[in-house]
């Protein structure tokens, strides 16, 4: 079982559930604004900047086996358009629901002598420790799921020119004259022939001039 004994009640993402008093059916509603933690989002793609304001709306419900937390997080995420590489801002709204189990009860709320006998089960669970719960891992999962894997500045963003890298949205008529590779060799041959003809004509004219001088 992962211990939350290190939790600091002064951390805004650590919630005190003592008011619920382990009374099944007891409810607590909270609204608070917190600073976004570091690396909140999809690294290198899009995320909420560290320290940016986040609004949390929380509903805490005491049940037999622990505290059921339902909430919504709202913030502004920042990233880069995958098509044109321009900065983008996205209004994020992430919903989540998670059960925080009491460390001395099983799934039915029954007290057990030694919690954590099932190691695999314990790894997936979050626990109430000394009346405190840590929302950060839940928030991280919810934000990642709510963010787009490939953010764009607009749905119809045309991206960048594959030849020169120009942003196509700034110049809808931007284009390059396409050269058919099937004709490129012939064009080169034609240019070479034209240059050769000019050299021959120059040589002939030089010969005529020499005869006239004689």
PyMOL commands that set and color helices and strands:
alter all, ss='L'
color gray80, all
select helices_A, chain A and resi 18-20+119-124+136-146+168-170+181-213
alter helices_A, ss='H'
color red, helices_A
select strands_A, chain A and resi 14-16+27-35+40-42+46-48+53-63+66-80+87-102+126-128+132-134
alter strands_A, ss='S'
color yellow, strands_A
deselect
rebuild
show_as cartoon
